[in-house]
Protein backbone atom coordinates (compact mmCIF):
# COMPACT_ATOMS: atom_id res chain seq x y z
CA UNK A 1 0.00 0.00 0.00
CA UNK A 2 1.20 3.47 -0.76
CA UNK A 3 1.49 6.19 1.83
CA UNK A 4 -1.40 8.08 0.26
CA UNK A 5 -3.77 5.11 0.50
CA UNK A 6 -2.74 4.45 4.11
CA UNK A 7 -3.41 8.10 4.98
CA UNK A 8 -6.80 7.93 3.32
CA UNK A 9 -7.70 4.70 5.13
CA UNK A 10 -6.64 6.11 8.50
CA UNK A 11 -8.67 9.27 7.88
CA UNK A 12 -11.75 7.13 7.18
CA UNK A 13 -11.15 5.08 10.32
CA UNK A 14 -10.72 8.24 12.39
CA UNK A 15 -14.00 9.64 11.03
CA UNK A 16 -15.77 6.35 11.80
CA UNK A 17 -14.46 6.37 15.36
CA UNK A 18 -15.64 9.97 15.81
CA UNK A 19 -19.07 8.98 14.52
CA UNK A 20 -19.21 6.02 16.91
CA UNK A 21 -18.17 8.15 19.88
CA UNK A 22 -20.99 10.61 19.24
CA UNK A 23 -23.52 7.83 18.65
CA UNK A 24 -22.56 5.60 21.61
CA UNK A 25 -24.45 7.44 24.40
CA UNK A 26 -27.66 7.48 22.37
CA UNK A 27 -27.37 3.77 21.65
CA UNK A 28 -26.80 3.12 25.36
CA UNK A 29 -29.96 5.09 26.21
CA UNK A 30 -31.91 3.28 23.48
CA UNK A 31 -30.71 -0.13 24.68
CA UNK A 32 -31.59 0.69 28.28
CA UNK A 33 -35.05 1.96 27.35
CA UNK A 34 -35.68 -1.14 25.23
CA UNK A 35 -34.64 -3.45 28.06
CA UNK A 36 -37.03 -1.62 30.41
CA UNK A 37 -39.89 -1.92 27.86
CA UNK A 38 -40.14 1.85 27.30
CA UNK A 39 -41.18 1.79 23.66
CA UNK A 40 -40.77 5.26 22.12
CA UNK A 41 -37.87 6.45 24.27
CA UNK A 42 -34.42 6.73 22.75
CA UNK A 43 -35.04 6.42 19.02
CA UNK A 44 -35.17 10.17 18.49
CA UNK A 45 -31.91 10.50 20.43
CA UNK A 46 -30.24 7.95 18.15
CA UNK A 47 -31.43 9.84 15.07
CA UNK A 48 -30.25 13.20 16.43
CA UNK A 49 -26.88 11.78 17.45
CA UNK A 50 -26.56 10.10 14.06
CA UNK A 51 -27.08 13.40 12.26
CA UNK A 52 -24.63 15.25 14.50
CA UNK A 53 -22.14 12.37 14.41
CA UNK A 54 -22.32 12.15 10.62
CA UNK A 55 -21.69 15.86 10.26
CA UNK A 56 -18.79 15.67 12.68
CA UNK A 57 -17.33 12.65 10.88
CA UNK A 58 -17.20 14.64 7.64
CA UNK A 59 -15.63 17.65 9.37
CA UNK A 60 -13.10 15.45 11.21
CA UNK A 61 -12.17 13.67 7.98
CA UNK A 62 -11.65 16.98 6.19
CA UNK A 63 -9.60 18.38 9.08
CA UNK A 64 -7.38 15.30 9.21
CA UNK A 65 -6.81 15.32 5.44
CA UNK A 66 -5.92 19.02 5.52
CA UNK A 67 -3.53 18.48 8.41
CA UNK A 68 -1.89 15.57 6.53
CA UNK A 69 -1.12 17.91 3.66
CA UNK A 70 0.13 20.82 5.77
CA UNK A 71 1.89 19.07 8.66
CA UNK A 72 5.60 19.55 8.97
CA UNK A 73 5.78 16.78 11.55
CA UNK A 74 3.21 14.00 11.22
CA UNK A 75 3.36 13.24 14.93
CA UNK A 76 1.83 16.66 15.65
CA UNK A 77 -1.16 15.74 13.51
CA UNK A 78 -1.77 12.50 15.41
CA UNK A 79 -1.35 14.13 18.81
CA UNK A 80 -3.93 16.76 17.86
CA UNK A 81 -6.30 14.12 16.47
CA UNK A 82 -6.10 12.00 19.63
CA UNK A 83 -6.61 15.06 21.84
CA UNK A 84 -9.71 15.96 19.84
CA UNK A 85 -10.99 12.40 20.15
CA UNK A 86 -10.53 12.41 23.94
CA UNK A 87 -12.34 15.73 24.25
CA UNK A 88 -15.13 14.40 22.05
CA UNK A 89 -15.49 11.26 24.15
CA UNK A 90 -15.56 13.22 27.39
CA UNK A 91 -17.87 15.87 25.99
CA UNK A 92 -20.32 13.38 24.50
CA UNK A 93 -20.61 11.41 27.75
CA UNK A 94 -19.46 13.32 30.81
CA UNK A 95 -20.76 16.70 29.66
CA UNK A 96 -24.10 15.12 28.81
CA UNK A 97 -24.34 13.41 32.19
CA UNK A 98 -23.35 16.59 34.01
CA UNK A 99 -25.98 18.65 32.22
CA UNK A 100 -28.69 16.04 32.77
CA UNK A 101 -27.82 15.52 36.43
CA UNK A 102 -27.09 19.10 37.51
CA UNK A 103 -30.17 20.57 35.89
CA UNK A 104 -32.64 17.73 36.54
CA UNK A 105 -35.38 19.99 37.95
CA UNK A 106 -35.19 22.36 34.99
CA UNK A 107 -35.35 19.45 32.54
CA UNK A 108 -38.33 17.93 34.31
CA UNK A 109 -40.12 21.27 34.18
CA UNK A 110 -39.32 21.74 30.48
CA UNK A 111 -40.44 18.19 29.67
CA UNK A 112 -43.71 18.71 31.52
CA UNK A 113 -44.25 21.88 29.50
CA UNK A 114 -43.90 19.90 26.28
CA UNK A 115 -40.34 20.79 25.20
CA UNK A 116 -38.61 17.84 23.51
CA UNK A 117 -35.59 16.35 25.28
CA UNK A 118 -33.98 15.66 21.91
CA UNK A 119 -33.22 19.38 21.51
CA UNK A 120 -31.27 19.42 24.76
CA UNK A 121 -29.53 16.19 23.80
CA UNK A 122 -28.61 17.52 20.37
CA UNK A 123 -27.43 20.82 21.81
CA UNK A 124 -25.10 19.13 24.28
CA UNK A 125 -23.78 16.82 21.56
CA UNK A 126 -23.21 19.81 19.31
CA UNK A 127 -21.28 21.59 22.07
CA UNK A 128 -19.13 18.46 22.49
CA UNK A 129 -18.38 18.39 18.76
CA UNK A 130 -17.48 22.07 18.66
CA UNK A 131 -15.19 21.69 21.69
CA UNK A 132 -13.46 18.68 20.14
CA UNK A 133 -12.87 20.45 16.84
CA UNK A 134 -11.60 23.57 18.60
CA UNK A 135 -9.18 21.53 20.70
CA UNK A 136 -7.97 19.55 17.68
CA UNK A 137 -7.33 22.64 15.61
CA UNK A 138 -5.71 24.54 18.48
CA UNK A 139 -3.39 21.68 19.46
CA UNK A 140 -2.31 21.19 15.85
CA UNK A 141 -1.63 24.91 15.47
CA UNK A 142 0.24 24.97 18.78
CA UNK A 143 2.46 21.99 17.98
CA UNK A 144 3.36 22.94 14.42
CA UNK A 145 6.39 25.16 13.96
CA UNK A 146 5.62 28.67 12.80
CA UNK A 147 7.82 31.21 11.08
CA UNK A 148 8.91 33.99 13.38
CA UNK A 149 6.69 37.03 13.05
CA UNK A 150 8.09 40.26 14.32
CA UNK A 151 5.68 42.89 15.48
CA UNK A 152 8.38 45.52 15.62
CA UNK A 153 10.60 47.08 12.99
CA UNK A 154 14.06 45.63 12.82
CA UNK A 155 16.47 48.52 12.69
CA UNK A 156 19.56 48.04 10.65
CA UNK A 157 22.79 49.25 12.12
CA UNK A 158 23.86 52.09 9.89
CA UNK A 159 27.24 53.80 9.95
CA UNK A 160 27.27 57.12 11.69
CA UNK A 161 26.32 59.84 9.26
CA UNK A 162 28.22 63.04 9.82
CA UNK A 163 26.22 66.13 9.28
CA UNK A 164 27.95 69.30 8.23
CA UNK A 165 28.97 71.59 11.04
CA UNK A 166 27.44 75.07 10.88
CA UNK A 167 29.62 78.16 11.19
CA UNK A 168 28.12 79.21 14.55
CA UNK A 169 28.81 75.74 15.98
CA UNK A 170 32.43 76.00 14.74
CA UNK A 171 32.94 79.25 16.55
CA UNK A 172 31.39 77.98 19.79
CA UNK A 173 33.44 74.79 19.63
CA UNK A 174 36.66 76.69 18.93
CA UNK A 175 37.19 75.16 15.50
CA UNK A 176 38.85 77.06 12.61
N, C-alpha and C positions, 0 to 999 in steps of 0.2 A: 504494500500500500504506500502511496506517496504521502508526503507530509500534508499536502493540501486536502486529501481525502480523509486523513486522520483528524485534521482540524475541523473539518466539516462534520464528521461523525461525533466528535466530542461536543461540538456546539449543539447538535441535535439532542445528545444525551443530557447535556446541561439544561436545555429548555424543557425536556421531558421531566427531569427531576424538579425543576421549579414549578411546573404544572402540578405534579403530584404533591408537592409540599403545600400548595395553596388548596388543593382539593381534599387532602387528608382529613382535616377537621370536620368538614361537611359530611364526608363518608362515615366518619365515626359517629356523628350525631344521627345520621340516617340509619346506620346499623343498630344503634342503641334504641332508637324509636321503633324500629321494626321488631326488635326482640321483645319490646314491652307492649306490642300490639297497638301502637299509636299510628294509625294508618296515614293521615296526610302529612304528618310532621317530617321534616327533613328533606323532602324532595326539592322544594324550592331553594333550600340552602345549597344543595348539590348543584343545581342549575346555575345559581348566582356565582358560586365558587368556580364552576367550570368556565363561565364567561370571563371572569376576572383572571383565572389561572391561564386560560388560553391567550388572553391579551398580554399577560406578563411573559408567557413563554416566547411569544413573538418578539417582544421588546428585549428580553434577556438574550435571545439568539442573535438579534441584530447588534446588541452591545458587545457581546463576546466576539462576533465576527469583526466588528470595527476595531476592537482592542487587539485582535490577532494581527491585523494589518498595520497598526500604528505602534505596537509595543516595541520598545527597544530591548527590554528583557522580558522573556516569556513568563518567567516566574512571577513577575509583578501582576500579570494578567490573571494567573491562577489564584494568587493570594487574594486579589480583589473579588474574583468570582466566588471563592469560598466564603469570604466575609459577607458578601451579599446573600449567599445561600443561608448562612447562619442567621443573619438578621431576618430574612424572610421566614425561616422556620420558627424563630422566636416570636416574630410579629404575628404570624398566622395562628399561633396557638396560645402563647402566654398573654399577648396583648388582648386577644379575644376573650380569654378567660378572665383577665383582670377587668375588662370593661363590663362583661356580663355579671361578674360577682360584685364589683364595687358599686355598680349602679342598678342593683336588682330592683329596688323599689320604683325607680324611674321607669325601668323597662316594663314592670308589671302594670304601672299606670298607663303607659303608652299602649301596651297590648290591649288593655281593657277599653281604651278609647278607640281601638280599631286600627292603629298603625301597624303595618306589617313588620315583623322581626327581620325579614330578609333584607330590608333596607339598612338596618343597623349592622347586620352580619356583613353585607356587601361593603358598607362604609369602612368597617374595621379591616376587612381584607384588603381594600383599596389602600388604606393607610399603610398596612404592612408592605404592600408591593412598592409603594412610593418610597418608604424608608429603605427598603432593600436596594432599590435602584440608586437612590441617592448615596448610600454607603458604598455600593460597588463602584460608582463613578468617581466618588471622592477618593477612595483608597487607591484606585488605579492612577488618578491624577497625582496623588501624593507620592506614590512609589516611583513613578516614572521620572527620569531625569529631565530637567528643563534647562533651556539656555538661560544664562544669566541676563536678567533685565535690570538695567540701571535706571533709577528714577531721577538721577541727578546728571548734570552735564560733566563729562570728564574733561578737565582742563589739561591742555597740553602744556608742557613746560617749554616756554619760549625764551630765547636768549634776551637778556636785558636790552631794551631799546633805549638808546641815549637820545634824549631830546636836546635840541639846541639851547644853549644857555643865552639868556637875554642880556642885553648890555647892563641893565640896572643890577641884575644878579651878579654880574662879573665885578662890578664896582663894590657891591656889598661884601663879596667873598674875597676881595683883594686880588682878583685875577687881572692880568694885563689885557 
